[in-house]
Amino acid sequence: MGTAIAAVLALLLSSVSAVESGANMATMATASAQAIAPPISSPEWKAVFPNRVANFNVCNPCRGPNPPYHVDQIVDQIVKYRPQVIGLEEICVGETQRLIGKLRAKGYRYYAAYGGVKNTRWGCYEFGSAYGNAILSAAPLTNKVDRHYSQGGSEPRGYVAADTTVAGKKARVFATHLAAQAGQANVRKVQVEELVTAVRAYRDAIVLGDFNTEPNAHELSPMWSKFHDADPACRPTQYLFPCKMTEDSTRPGGKKYDYIFLRNGGAFSSSTVGVHENFSDHKLIHADLATN
């Protein structure tokens, strides 16, 4: 009898030892896995230039048969120059949303304000989404508006505006695209007047856009009375060299169509400017701003 009881006790102790050994091995395996794959933390966003503003007409026809590749090209330009704020023309709402997602996947957090001047079945990606202007900003955008001009010319035109932060200071940013045809100067004049009416209330306004006309055009006079271009060489009374051209055309050297307008007497002045070749028929332009 005693021998039988001793045998049972030995068997029970052996089972307990095996369980404890298995538990210890599981604990060690868990610790090892944690050492190899640490807990996922919140993303660390990559830095942009906090004082850099840019403008880019992304060329709607350039999407051609491969719209996703066109979006990737735009993303590459933004990542290359890393502006705090960029205005985009000829961009679609669906494409803007894709830009935000693709930029975040690359580690860049941008916010968007966008507006459509028209809905187009085939000219946008996603198909059928609205086409127009957008603002992307690395700082949050508030008080967003999307406005159409009373006259559009060959197609509807308008602007998007929002409050954000540039060089550590609050600013009201506008992104616009004016009538395109050479014979539509009077239409552009009406559009400029409506734009100036909208921006005059903001001392620290920045106006980005493709104005489709050169600095010495009479329809731009209302803008020059309130603003100056970030490129100091681009003025209505001093045009051509060394003003940097932004649009490809039949004229050698191109034309100055794209602007970064800063308010006269406002918070910002430009320290450096850049004009950059790319896939589009418009160059990407940027200005690094200083606060006055």
Summary of the structure (lengths in Angstrom):
residues: 292
radius of gyration: 28.5
end to end distance: 100.2
largest distance: 117.5
contacts: 954
relative contact order: 0.13
helix: 31%
strand: 34%
